[in-house]
Amino acid sequence: MMPLTMAKVGEPVTIRKITGKDEVRQHLAELGFVVDAAVTVMNDMGGNLIIKVKESRIALDKAMANRIMI
């Protein structure tokens, strides 16, 4: 497993685990970041990521993206 920040741009990956406090995990789940979901990094801007989840694009900062393990 590795953090989402290590994923290559344009390569689909599957979420294996989400770390952090319950509130953080709940917030990410509401955005669509759940275990076994397929996500794709669309853009990497200095560690901040644009992620495609389902049919949405969501921006995550580096700290939040490091909590999502693929």
CHARMM internal coordinates of N, CA and C (Angstrom, degrees):
IC EDIT
DIST 1 N 1 CA 1.4532
DIST 1 CA 1 C 1.5256
ANGL 1 N 1 CA 1 C 109.62
DIST 1 C 2 N 1.3267
ANGL 1 CA 1 C 2 N 114.36
DIHE 1 N 1 CA 1 C 2 N 147.80
DIST 2 N 2 CA 1.4616
ANGL 1 C 2 N 2 CA 120.70
DIHE 1 CA 1 C 2 N 2 CA 176.48
DIST 2 CA 2 C 1.5200
ANGL 2 N 2 CA 2 C 108.74
DIHE 1 C 2 N 2 CA 2 C -146.81
DIST 2 C 3 N 1.3327
ANGL 2 CA 2 C 3 N 117.55
DIHE 2 N 2 CA 2 C 3 N 159.72
DIST 3 N 3 CA 1.4686
ANGL 2 C 3 N 3 CA 119.22
DIHE 2 CA 2 C 3 N 3 CA -179.38
DIST 3 CA 3 C 1.5235
ANGL 3 N 3 CA 3 C 111.78
DIHE 2 C 3 N 3 CA 3 C -70.36
DIST 3 C 4 N 1.3129
ANGL 3 CA 3 C 4 N 115.87
DIHE 3 N 3 CA 3 C 4 N 156.25
DIST 4 N 4 CA 1.4650
ANGL 3 C 4 N 4 CA 122.32
DIHE 3 CA 3 C 4 N 4 CA -179.24
DIST 4 CA 4 C 1.5226
ANGL 4 N 4 CA 4 C 111.87
DIHE 3 C 4 N 4 CA 4 C -58.41
DIST 4 C 5 N 1.3238
ANGL 4 CA 4 C 5 N 117.66
DIHE 4 N 4 CA 4 C 5 N -27.04
DIST 5 N 5 CA 1.4663
ANGL 4 C 5 N 5 CA 120.65
DIHE 4 CA 4 C 5 N 5 CA 179.51
DIST 5 CA 5 C 1.5276
ANGL 5 N 5 CA 5 C 112.55
DIHE 4 C 5 N 5 CA 5 C -63.48
DIST 5 C 6 N 1.3327
ANGL 5 CA 5 C 6 N 117.40
DIHE 5 N 5 CA 5 C 6 N -17.09
DIST 6 N 6 CA 1.4646
ANGL 5 C 6 N 6 CA 121.48
DIHE 5 CA 5 C 6 N 6 CA -179.76
DIST 6 CA 6 C 1.5314
ANGL 6 N 6 CA 6 C 112.79
DIHE 5 C 6 N 6 CA 6 C -90.33
DIST 6 C 7 N 1.3217
ANGL 6 CA 6 C 7 N 117.91
DIHE 6 N 6 CA 6 C 7 N -5.51
DIST 7 N 7 CA 1.4612
ANGL 6 C 7 N 7 CA 121.18
DIHE 6 CA 6 C 7 N 7 CA -178.63
DIST 7 CA 7 C 1.5267
ANGL 7 N 7 CA 7 C 110.34
DIHE 6 C 7 N 7 CA 7 C -70.99
DIST 7 C 8 N 1.3266
ANGL 7 CA 7 C 8 N 116.09
DIHE 7 N 7 CA 7 C 8 N 148.05
DIST 8 N 8 CA 1.4592
ANGL 7 C 8 N 8 CA 121.35
DIHE 7 CA 7 C 8 N 8 CA 178.26
DIST 8 CA 8 C 1.5235
ANGL 8 N 8 CA 8 C 109.70
DIHE 7 C 8 N 8 CA 8 C -80.94
DIST 8 C 9 N 1.3185
ANGL 8 CA 8 C 9 N 115.71
DIHE 8 N 8 CA 8 C 9 N 145.08
DIST 9 N 9 CA 1.4627
ANGL 8 C 9 N 9 CA 121.38
DIHE 8 CA 8 C 9 N 9 CA 179.20
DIST 9 CA 9 C 1.5274
ANGL 9 N 9 CA 9 C 109.60
DIHE 8 C 9 N 9 CA 9 C -63.19
DIST 9 C 10 N 1.3363
ANGL 9 CA 9 C 10 N 116.31
DIHE 9 N 9 CA 9 C 10 N 130.93
DIST 10 N 10 CA 1.4581
ANGL 9 C 10 N 10 CA 122.13
DIHE 9 CA 9 C 10 N 10 CA 177.33
DIST 10 CA 10 C 1.5178
ANGL 10 N 10 CA 10 C 115.36
DIHE 9 C 10 N 10 CA 10 C 86.93
DIST 10 C 11 N 1.3217
ANGL 10 CA 10 C 11 N 117.89
DIHE 10 N 10 CA 10 C 11 N -6.03
DIST 11 N 11 CA 1.4622
ANGL 10 C 11 N 11 CA 121.36
DIHE 10 CA 10 C 11 N 11 CA -177.75
DIST 11 CA 11 C 1.5300
ANGL 11 N 11 CA 11 C 110.29
DIHE 10 C 11 N 11 CA 11 C -98.18
DIST 11 C 12 N 1.3404
ANGL 11 CA 11 C 12 N 118.46
DIHE 11 N 11 CA 11 C 12 N 119.33
DIST 12 N 12 CA 1.4736
ANGL 11 C 12 N 12 CA 119.95
DIHE 11 CA 11 C 12 N 12 CA 178.97
DIST 12 CA 12 C 1.5285
ANGL 12 N 12 CA 12 C 111.08
DIHE 11 C 12 N 12 CA 12 C -65.94
DIST 12 C 13 N 1.3233
ANGL 12 CA 12 C 13 N 116.60
DIHE 12 N 12 CA 12 C 13 N 136.81
DIST 13 N 13 CA 1.4674
ANGL 12 C 13 N 13 CA 122.37
DIHE 12 CA 12 C 13 N 13 CA 178.34
DIST 13 CA 13 C 1.5247
ANGL 13 N 13 CA 13 C 108.60
DIHE 12 C 13 N 13 CA 13 C -132.76
DIST 13 C 14 N 1.3294
ANGL 13 CA 13 C 14 N 116.10
DIHE 13 N 13 CA 13 C 14 N 162.81
DIST 14 N 14 CA 1.4589
ANGL 13 C 14 N 14 CA 122.08
DIHE 13 CA 13 C 14 N 14 CA 179.92
DIST 14 CA 14 C 1.5165
ANGL 14 N 14 CA 14 C 109.52
DIHE 13 C 14 N 14 CA 14 C -113.53
DIST 14 C 15 N 1.3256
ANGL 14 CA 14 C 15 N 116.54
DIHE 14 N 14 CA 14 C 15 N 133.48
DIST 15 N 15 CA 1.4590
ANGL 14 C 15 N 15 CA 121.75
DIHE 14 CA 14 C 15 N 15 CA 179.05
DIST 15 CA 15 C 1.5261
ANGL 15 N 15 CA 15 C 108.96
DIHE 14 C 15 N 15 CA 15 C -73.02
DIST 15 C 16 N 1.3228
ANGL 15 CA 15 C 16 N 116.53
DIHE 15 N 15 CA 15 C 16 N 128.41
DIST 16 N 16 CA 1.4718
ANGL 15 C 16 N 16 CA 122.30
DIHE 15 CA 15 C 16 N 16 CA -179.68
DIST 16 CA 16 C 1.5221
ANGL 16 N 16 CA 16 C 112.46
DIHE 15 C 16 N 16 CA 16 C -103.76
DIST 16 C 17 N 1.3399
ANGL 16 CA 16 C 17 N 117.72
DIHE 16 N 16 CA 16 C 17 N -32.88
DIST 17 N 17 CA 1.4577
ANGL 16 C 17 N 17 CA 121.11
DIHE 16 CA 16 C 17 N 17 CA -175.22
DIST 17 CA 17 C 1.5249
ANGL 17 N 17 CA 17 C 108.48
DIHE 16 C 17 N 17 CA 17 C -160.46
DIST 17 C 18 N 1.3245
ANGL 17 CA 17 C 18 N 116.08
DIHE 17 N 17 CA 17 C 18 N 148.16
DIST 18 N 18 CA 1.4584
ANGL 17 C 18 N 18 CA 121.48
DIHE 17 CA 17 C 18 N 18 CA 174.34
DIST 18 CA 18 C 1.5204
ANGL 18 N 18 CA 18 C 107.78
DIHE 17 C 18 N 18 CA 18 C -124.76
DIST 18 C 19 N 1.3340
ANGL 18 CA 18 C 19 N 116.02
DIHE 18 N 18 CA 18 C 19 N 123.09
DIST 19 N 19 CA 1.4540
ANGL 18 C 19 N 19 CA 121.16
DIHE 18 CA 18 C 19 N 19 CA -177.72
DIST 19 CA 19 C 1.5270
ANGL 19 N 19 CA 19 C 110.00
DIHE 18 C 19 N 19 CA 19 C -102.04
DIST 19 C 20 N 1.3162
ANGL 19 CA 19 C 20 N 116.30
DIHE 19 N 19 CA 19 C 20 N 170.33
DIST 20 N 20 CA 1.4569
ANGL 19 C 20 N 20 CA 121.37
DIHE 19 CA 19 C 20 N 20 CA 177.83
DIST 20 CA 20 C 1.5146
ANGL 20 N 20 CA 20 C 111.71
DIHE 19 C 20 N 20 CA 20 C 115.28
DIST 20 C 21 N 1.3192
ANGL 20 CA 20 C 21 N 114.74
DIHE 20 N 20 CA 20 C 21 N -178.98
DIST 21 N 21 CA 1.4602
ANGL 20 C 21 N 21 CA 120.93
DIHE 20 CA 20 C 21 N 21 CA 179.64
DIST 21 CA 21 C 1.5252
ANGL 21 N 21 CA 21 C 110.49
DIHE 20 C 21 N 21 CA 21 C -68.91
DIST 21 C 22 N 1.3372
ANGL 21 CA 21 C 22 N 115.58
DIHE 21 N 21 CA 21 C 22 N 161.74
DIST 22 N 22 CA 1.4649
ANGL 21 C 22 N 22 CA 120.96
DIHE 21 CA 21 C 22 N 22 CA -178.91
DIST 22 CA 22 C 1.5204
ANGL 22 N 22 CA 22 C 111.87
DIHE 21 C 22 N 22 CA 22 C -56.13
DIST 22 C 23 N 1.3353
ANGL 22 CA 22 C 23 N 117.34
DIHE 22 N 22 CA 22 C 23 N -39.79
DIST 23 N 23 CA 1.4680
ANGL 22 C 23 N 23 CA 119.99
DIHE 22 CA 22 C 23 N 23 CA -178.28
DIST 23 CA 23 C 1.5280
ANGL 23 N 23 CA 23 C 110.78
DIHE 22 C 23 N 23 CA 23 C -64.69
DIST 23 C 24 N 1.3216
ANGL 23 CA 23 C 24 N 116.44
DIHE 23 N 23 CA 23 C 24 N -39.23
DIST 24 N 24 CA 1.4644
ANGL 23 C 24 N 24 CA 120.92
DIHE 23 CA 23 C 24 N 24 CA -179.98
DIST 24 CA 24 C 1.5200
ANGL 24 N 24 CA 24 C 110.19
DIHE 23 C 24 N 24 CA 24 C -67.06
DIST 24 C 25 N 1.3263
ANGL 24 CA 24 C 25 N 116.40
DIHE 24 N 24 CA 24 C 25 N -46.10
DIST 25 N 25 CA 1.4714
ANGL 24 C 25 N 25 CA 120.17
DIHE 24 CA 24 C 25 N 25 CA 179.56
DIST 25 CA 25 C 1.5258
ANGL 25 N 25 CA 25 C 110.76
DIHE 24 C 25 N 25 CA 25 C -62.63
DIST 25 C 26 N 1.3287
ANGL 25 CA 25 C 26 N 117.36
DIHE 25 N 25 CA 25 C 26 N -39.16
DIST 26 N 26 CA 1.4690
ANGL 25 C 26 N 26 CA 121.45
DIHE 25 CA 25 C 26 N 26 CA 178.95
DIST 26 CA 26 C 1.5320
ANGL 26 N 26 CA 26 C 110.13
DIHE 25 C 26 N 26 CA 26 C -64.56
DIST 26 C 27 N 1.3226
ANGL 26 CA 26 C 27 N 116.77
DIHE 26 N 26 CA 26 C 27 N -43.67
DIST 27 N 27 CA 1.4641
ANGL 26 C 27 N 27 CA 120.83
DIHE 26 CA 26 C 27 N 27 CA 179.80
DIST 27 CA 27 C 1.5272
ANGL 27 N 27 CA 27 C 110.83
DIHE 26 C 27 N 27 CA 27 C -61.64
DIST 27 C 28 N 1.3408
ANGL 27 CA 27 C 28 N 116.98
DIHE 27 N 27 CA 27 C 28 N -45.19
DIST 28 N 28 CA 1.4612
ANGL 27 C 28 N 28 CA 120.72
DIHE 27 CA 27 C 28 N 28 CA 178.49
DIST 28 CA 28 C 1.5302
ANGL 28 N 28 CA 28 C 111.28
DIHE 27 C 28 N 28 CA 28 C -63.93
DIST 28 C 29 N 1.3313
ANGL 28 CA 28 C 29 N 116.95
DIHE 28 N 28 CA 28 C 29 N -38.56
DIST 29 N 29 CA 1.4654
ANGL 28 C 29 N 29 CA 120.71
DIHE 28 CA 28 C 29 N 29 CA 178.24
DIST 29 CA 29 C 1.5264
ANGL 29 N 29 CA 29 C 110.50
DIHE 28 C 29 N 29 CA 29 C -62.78
DIST 29 C 30 N 1.3278
ANGL 29 CA 29 C 30 N 117.36
DIHE 29 N 29 CA 29 C 30 N -39.01
DIST 30 N 30 CA 1.4651
ANGL 29 C 30 N 30 CA 121.06
DIHE 29 CA 29 C 30 N 30 CA 178.65
DIST 30 CA 30 C 1.5287
ANGL 30 N 30 CA 30 C 111.51
DIHE 29 C 30 N 30 CA 30 C -65.28
DIST 30 C 31 N 1.3328
ANGL 30 CA 30 C 31 N 116.49
DIHE 30 N 30 CA 30 C 31 N -27.87
DIST 31 N 31 CA 1.4653
ANGL 30 C 31 N 31 CA 120.71
DIHE 30 CA 30 C 31 N 31 CA 177.41
DIST 31 CA 31 C 1.5286
ANGL 31 N 31 CA 31 C 112.07
DIHE 30 C 31 N 31 CA 31 C -82.33
DIST 31 C 32 N 1.3356
ANGL 31 CA 31 C 32 N 117.62
DIHE 31 N 31 CA 31 C 32 N -10.51
DIST 32 N 32 CA 1.4606
ANGL 31 C 32 N 32 CA 121.21
DIHE 31 CA 31 C 32 N 32 CA 179.24
DIST 32 CA 32 C 1.5145
ANGL 32 N 32 CA 32 C 114.35
DIHE 31 C 32 N 32 CA 32 C 109.41
DIST 32 C 33 N 1.3319
ANGL 32 CA 32 C 33 N 117.16
DIHE 32 N 32 CA 32 C 33 N 0.96
DIST 33 N 33 CA 1.4667
ANGL 32 C 33 N 33 CA 121.12
DIHE 32 CA 32 C 33 N 33 CA 179.47
DIST 33 CA 33 C 1.5272
ANGL 33 N 33 CA 33 C 108.76
DIHE 32 C 33 N 33 CA 33 C -87.57
DIST 33 C 34 N 1.3287
ANGL 33 CA 33 C 34 N 116.49
DIHE 33 N 33 CA 33 C 34 N 91.84
DIST 34 N 34 CA 1.4550
ANGL 33 C 34 N 34 CA 122.78
DIHE 33 CA 33 C 34 N 34 CA 180.00
DIST 34 CA 34 C 1.5313
ANGL 34 N 34 CA 34 C 108.60
DIHE 33 C 34 N 34 CA 34 C -126.27
DIST 34 C 35 N 1.3222
ANGL 34 CA 34 C 35 N 116.12
DIHE 34 N 34 CA 34 C 35 N 158.56
DIST 35 N 35 CA 1.4670
ANGL 34 C 35 N 35 CA 121.24
DIHE 34 CA 34 C 35 N 35 CA 179.94
DIST 35 CA 35 C 1.5277
ANGL 35 N 35 CA 35 C 109.82
DIHE 34 C 35 N 35 CA 35 C -59.06
DIST 35 C 36 N 1.3154
ANGL 35 CA 35 C 36 N 115.78
DIHE 35 N 35 CA 35 C 36 N 138.18
DIST 36 N 36 CA 1.4732
ANGL 35 C 36 N 36 CA 125.92
DIHE 35 CA 35 C 36 N 36 CA -178.98
DIST 36 CA 36 C 1.5261
ANGL 36 N 36 CA 36 C 113.94
DIHE 35 C 36 N 36 CA 36 C 75.39
DIST 36 C 37 N 1.3360
ANGL 36 CA 36 C 37 N 118.06
DIHE 36 N 36 CA 36 C 37 N 5.30
DIST 37 N 37 CA 1.4674
ANGL 36 C 37 N 37 CA 120.44
DIHE 36 CA 36 C 37 N 37 CA 175.54
DIST 37 CA 37 C 1.5261
ANGL 37 N 37 CA 37 C 108.93
DIHE 36 C 37 N 37 CA 37 C -80.36
DIST 37 C 38 N 1.3289
ANGL 37 CA 37 C 38 N 116.07
DIHE 37 N 37 CA 37 C 38 N 143.83
DIST 38 N 38 CA 1.4603
ANGL 37 C 38 N 38 CA 121.17
DIHE 37 CA 37 C 38 N 38 CA 176.14
DIST 38 CA 38 C 1.5233
ANGL 38 N 38 CA 38 C 108.91
DIHE 37 C 38 N 38 CA 38 C -90.45
DIST 38 C 39 N 1.3321
ANGL 38 CA 38 C 39 N 116.28
DIHE 38 N 38 CA 38 C 39 N 130.34
DIST 39 N 39 CA 1.4596
ANGL 38 C 39 N 39 CA 121.91
DIHE 38 CA 38 C 39 N 39 CA 178.13
DIST 39 CA 39 C 1.5238
ANGL 39 N 39 CA 39 C 108.83
DIHE 38 C 39 N 39 CA 39 C -132.62
DIST 39 C 40 N 1.3293
ANGL 39 CA 39 C 40 N 115.98
DIHE 39 N 39 CA 39 C 40 N 157.35
DIST 40 N 40 CA 1.4567
ANGL 39 C 40 N 40 CA 121.41
DIHE 39 CA 39 C 40 N 40 CA 178.31
DIST 40 CA 40 C 1.5172
ANGL 40 N 40 CA 40 C 108.95
DIHE 39 C 40 N 40 CA 40 C -133.17
DIST 40 C 41 N 1.3295
ANGL 40 CA 40 C 41 N 116.99
DIHE 40 N 40 CA 40 C 41 N 130.92
DIST 41 N 41 CA 1.4658
ANGL 40 C 41 N 41 CA 121.02
DIHE 40 CA 40 C 41 N 41 CA 174.31
DIST 41 CA 41 C 1.5264
ANGL 41 N 41 CA 41 C 106.78
DIHE 40 C 41 N 41 CA 41 C -77.00
DIST 41 C 42 N 1.3288
ANGL 41 CA 41 C 42 N 116.44
DIHE 41 N 41 CA 41 C 42 N 119.53
DIST 42 N 42 CA 1.4603
ANGL 41 C 42 N 42 CA 120.90
DIHE 41 CA 41 C 42 N 42 CA -178.82
DIST 42 CA 42 C 1.5294
ANGL 42 N 42 CA 42 C 111.78
DIHE 41 C 42 N 42 CA 42 C -91.45
DIST 42 C 43 N 1.3400
ANGL 42 CA 42 C 43 N 116.55
DIHE 42 N 42 CA 42 C 43 N -33.37
DIST 43 N 43 CA 1.4569
ANGL 42 C 43 N 43 CA 120.51
DIHE 42 CA 42 C 43 N 43 CA -177.43
DIST 43 CA 43 C 1.5269
ANGL 43 N 43 CA 43 C 109.35
DIHE 42 C 43 N 43 CA 43 C -155.09
DIST 43 C 44 N 1.3158
ANGL 43 CA 43 C 44 N 116.84
DIHE 43 N 43 CA 43 C 44 N 144.31
DIST 44 N 44 CA 1.4651
ANGL 43 C 44 N 44 CA 122.75
DIHE 43 CA 43 C 44 N 44 CA 178.13
DIST 44 CA 44 C 1.5236
ANGL 44 N 44 CA 44 C 107.75
DIHE 43 C 44 N 44 CA 44 C -124.45
DIST 44 C 45 N 1.3161
ANGL 44 CA 44 C 45 N 115.87
DIHE 44 N 44 CA 44 C 45 N 111.69
DIST 45 N 45 CA 1.4696
ANGL 44 C 45 N 45 CA 120.77
DIHE 44 CA 44 C 45 N 45 CA -178.20
DIST 45 CA 45 C 1.5239
ANGL 45 N 45 CA 45 C 109.30
DIHE 44 C 45 N 45 CA 45 C -115.10
DIST 45 C 46 N 1.3247
ANGL 45 CA 45 C 46 N 116.84
DIHE 45 N 45 CA 45 C 46 N 86.99
DIST 46 N 46 CA 1.4587
ANGL 45 C 46 N 46 CA 121.08
DIHE 45 CA 45 C 46 N 46 CA 178.73
DIST 46 CA 46 C 1.5181
ANGL 46 N 46 CA 46 C 113.56
DIHE 45 C 46 N 46 CA 46 C 63.85
DIST 46 C 47 N 1.3163
ANGL 46 CA 46 C 47 N 117.42
DIHE 46 N 46 CA 46 C 47 N 34.00
DIST 47 N 47 CA 1.4622
ANGL 46 C 47 N 47 CA 121.34
DIHE 46 CA 46 C 47 N 47 CA -179.63
DIST 47 CA 47 C 1.5077
ANGL 47 N 47 CA 47 C 113.37
DIHE 46 C 47 N 47 CA 47 C 98.06
DIST 47 C 48 N 1.3327
ANGL 47 CA 47 C 48 N 118.14
DIHE 47 N 47 CA 47 C 48 N -23.09
DIST 48 N 48 CA 1.4627
ANGL 47 C 48 N 48 CA 121.65
DIHE 47 CA 47 C 48 N 48 CA 173.98
DIST 48 CA 48 C 1.5222
ANGL 48 N 48 CA 48 C 107.61
DIHE 47 C 48 N 48 CA 48 C -82.09
DIST 48 C 49 N 1.3241
ANGL 48 CA 48 C 49 N 116.26
DIHE 48 N 48 CA 48 C 49 N 135.05
DIST 49 N 49 CA 1.4622
ANGL 48 C 49 N 49 CA 120.46
DIHE 48 CA 48 C 49 N 49 CA -170.83
DIST 49 CA 49 C 1.5219
ANGL 49 N 49 CA 49 C 113.03
DIHE 48 C 49 N 49 CA 49 C -116.71
DIST 49 C 50 N 1.3342
ANGL 49 CA 49 C 50 N 115.10
DIHE 49 N 49 CA 49 C 50 N 147.11
DIST 50 N 50 CA 1.4613
ANGL 49 C 50 N 50 CA 122.00
DIHE 49 CA 49 C 50 N 50 CA 165.73
DIST 50 CA 50 C 1.5264
ANGL 50 N 50 CA 50 C 104.84
DIHE 49 C 50 N 50 CA 50 C -104.45
DIST 50 C 51 N 1.3367
ANGL 50 CA 50 C 51 N 116.46
DIHE 50 N 50 CA 50 C 51 N 119.70
DIST 51 N 51 CA 1.4634
ANGL 50 C 51 N 51 CA 122.12
DIHE 50 CA 50 C 51 N 51 CA -174.43
DIST 51 CA 51 C 1.5270
ANGL 51 N 51 CA 51 C 109.84
DIHE 50 C 51 N 51 CA 51 C -115.27
DIST 51 C 52 N 1.3287
ANGL 51 CA 51 C 52 N 116.56
DIHE 51 N 51 CA 51 C 52 N 135.75
DIST 52 N 52 CA 1.4620
ANGL 51 C 52 N 52 CA 121.07
DIHE 51 CA 51 C 52 N 52 CA 172.72
DIST 52 CA 52 C 1.5205
ANGL 52 N 52 CA 52 C 107.44
DIHE 51 C 52 N 52 CA 52 C -94.12
DIST 52 C 53 N 1.3289
ANGL 52 CA 52 C 53 N 115.64
DIHE 52 N 52 CA 52 C 53 N 118.34
DIST 53 N 53 CA 1.4623
ANGL 52 C 53 N 53 CA 122.91
DIHE 52 CA 52 C 53 N 53 CA 177.87
DIST 53 CA 53 C 1.5141
ANGL 53 N 53 CA 53 C 106.35
DIHE 52 C 53 N 53 CA 53 C -123.02
DIST 53 C 54 N 1.3238
ANGL 53 CA 53 C 54 N 116.49
DIHE 53 N 53 CA 53 C 54 N 120.53
DIST 54 N 54 CA 1.4606
ANGL 53 C 54 N 54 CA 121.36
DIHE 53 CA 53 C 54 N 54 CA -174.32
DIST 54 CA 54 C 1.5287
ANGL 54 N 54 CA 54 C 107.18
DIHE 53 C 54 N 54 CA 54 C 54.47
DIST 54 C 55 N 1.3201
ANGL 54 CA 54 C 55 N 119.41
DIHE 54 N 54 CA 54 C 55 N -118.65
DIST 55 N 55 CA 1.4621
ANGL 54 C 55 N 55 CA 120.98
DIHE 54 CA 54 C 55 N 55 CA -179.82
DIST 55 CA 55 C 1.5185
ANGL 55 N 55 CA 55 C 112.26
DIHE 54 C 55 N 55 CA 55 C -109.16
DIST 55 C 56 N 1.3347
ANGL 55 CA 55 C 56 N 117.62
DIHE 55 N 55 CA 55 C 56 N 16.61
DIST 56 N 56 CA 1.4597
ANGL 55 C 56 N 56 CA 122.01
DIHE 55 CA 55 C 56 N 56 CA -178.29
DIST 56 CA 56 C 1.5236
ANGL 56 N 56 CA 56 C 110.66
DIHE 55 C 56 N 56 CA 56 C -114.04
DIST 56 C 57 N 1.3220
ANGL 56 CA 56 C 57 N 115.16
DIHE 56 N 56 CA 56 C 57 N 156.12
DIST 57 N 57 CA 1.4604
ANGL 56 C 57 N 57 CA 120.97
DIHE 56 CA 56 C 57 N 57 CA 172.25
DIST 57 CA 57 C 1.5183
ANGL 57 N 57 CA 57 C 107.38
DIHE 56 C 57 N 57 CA 57 C -115.40
DIST 57 C 58 N 1.3224
ANGL 57 CA 57 C 58 N 115.20
DIHE 57 N 57 CA 57 C 58 N 129.11
DIST 58 N 58 CA 1.4615
ANGL 57 C 58 N 58 CA 121.27
DIHE 57 CA 57 C 58 N 58 CA -174.94
DIST 58 CA 58 C 1.5200
ANGL 58 N 58 CA 58 C 108.80
DIHE 57 C 58 N 58 CA 58 C -128.86
DIST 58 C 59 N 1.3360
ANGL 58 CA 58 C 59 N 116.26
DIHE 58 N 58 CA 58 C 59 N 136.49
DIST 59 N 59 CA 1.4648
ANGL 58 C 59 N 59 CA 121.76
DIHE 58 CA 58 C 59 N 59 CA 176.61
DIST 59 CA 59 C 1.5229
ANGL 59 N 59 CA 59 C 109.00
DIHE 58 C 59 N 59 CA 59 C -92.39
DIST 59 C 60 N 1.3273
ANGL 59 CA 59 C 60 N 116.44
DIHE 59 N 59 CA 59 C 60 N 132.49
DIST 60 N 60 CA 1.4598
ANGL 59 C 60 N 60 CA 122.41
DIHE 59 CA 59 C 60 N 60 CA 176.86
DIST 60 CA 60 C 1.5175
ANGL 60 N 60 CA 60 C 109.18
DIHE 59 C 60 N 60 CA 60 C -127.53
DIST 60 C 61 N 1.3378
ANGL 60 CA 60 C 61 N 116.18
DIHE 60 N 60 CA 60 C 61 N 140.34
DIST 61 N 61 CA 1.4617
ANGL 60 C 61 N 61 CA 118.22
DIHE 60 CA 60 C 61 N 61 CA 174.21
DIST 61 CA 61 C 1.5304
ANGL 61 N 61 CA 61 C 108.97
DIHE 60 C 61 N 61 CA 61 C -78.59
DIST 61 C 62 N 1.3144
ANGL 61 CA 61 C 62 N 114.63
DIHE 61 N 61 CA 61 C 62 N 168.79
DIST 62 N 62 CA 1.4693
ANGL 61 C 62 N 62 CA 120.34
DIHE 61 CA 61 C 62 N 62 CA -174.81
DIST 62 CA 62 C 1.5250
ANGL 62 N 62 CA 62 C 112.22
DIHE 61 C 62 N 62 CA 62 C -59.95
DIST 62 C 63 N 1.3403
ANGL 62 CA 62 C 63 N 117.42
DIHE 62 N 62 CA 62 C 63 N -41.04
DIST 63 N 63 CA 1.4641
ANGL 62 C 63 N 63 CA 121.01
DIHE 62 CA 62 C 63 N 63 CA -178.54
DIST 63 CA 63 C 1.5244
ANGL 63 N 63 CA 63 C 111.54
DIHE 62 C 63 N 63 CA 63 C -62.26
DIST 63 C 64 N 1.3270
ANGL 63 CA 63 C 64 N 116.93
DIHE 63 N 63 CA 63 C 64 N -42.73
DIST 64 N 64 CA 1.4609
ANGL 63 C 64 N 64 CA 120.99
DIHE 63 CA 63 C 64 N 64 CA 179.96
DIST 64 CA 64 C 1.5292
ANGL 64 N 64 CA 64 C 110.71
DIHE 63 C 64 N 64 CA 64 C -69.94
DIST 64 C 65 N 1.3215
ANGL 64 CA 64 C 65 N 117.29
DIHE 64 N 64 CA 64 C 65 N -41.43
DIST 65 N 65 CA 1.4626
ANGL 64 C 65 N 65 CA 121.02
DIHE 64 CA 64 C 65 N 65 CA -179.87
DIST 65 CA 65 C 1.5255
ANGL 65 N 65 CA 65 C 111.67
DIHE 64 C 65 N 65 CA 65 C -65.01
DIST 65 C 66 N 1.3323
ANGL 65 CA 65 C 66 N 117.59
DIHE 65 N 65 CA 65 C 66 N -29.79
DIST 66 N 66 CA 1.4635
ANGL 65 C 66 N 66 CA 120.49
DIHE 65 CA 65 C 66 N 66 CA 178.93
DIST 66 CA 66 C 1.5169
ANGL 66 N 66 CA 66 C 112.01
DIHE 65 C 66 N 66 CA 66 C -70.60
DIST 66 C 67 N 1.3171
ANGL 66 CA 66 C 67 N 119.10
DIHE 66 N 66 CA 66 C 67 N -15.18
DIST 67 N 67 CA 1.4704
ANGL 66 C 67 N 67 CA 122.31
DIHE 66 CA 66 C 67 N 67 CA 178.18
DIST 67 CA 67 C 1.5220
ANGL 67 N 67 CA 67 C 112.18
DIHE 66 C 67 N 67 CA 67 C -83.34
DIST 67 C 68 N 1.3259
ANGL 67 CA 67 C 68 N 116.67
DIHE 67 N 67 CA 67 C 68 N -13.37
DIST 68 N 68 CA 1.4611
ANGL 67 C 68 N 68 CA 121.28
DIHE 67 CA 67 C 68 N 68 CA -179.33
DIST 68 CA 68 C 1.5307
ANGL 68 N 68 CA 68 C 107.75
DIHE 67 C 68 N 68 CA 68 C -98.07
DIST 68 C 69 N 1.3231
ANGL 68 CA 68 C 69 N 115.58
DIHE 68 N 68 CA 68 C 69 N 116.85
DIST 69 N 69 CA 1.4599
ANGL 68 C 69 N 69 CA 121.26
DIHE 68 CA 68 C 69 N 69 CA -177.53
DIST 69 CA 69 C 1.5317
ANGL 69 N 69 CA 69 C 110.01
DIHE 68 C 69 N 69 CA 69 C -100.50
DIST 69 C 70 N 1.3504
ANGL 69 CA 69 C 70 N 114.94
DIHE 69 N 69 CA 69 C 70 N 136.42
DIST 70 N 70 CA 1.4656
ANGL 69 C 70 N 70 CA 119.60
DIHE 69 CA 69 C 70 N 70 CA -180.00
DIST 70 CA 70 C 1.5161
ANGL 70 N 70 CA 70 C 109.78
DIHE 69 C 70 N 70 CA 70 C -119.13
END
COOR INIT
IC SEED 1 N 1 CA 1 C
IC BUILD
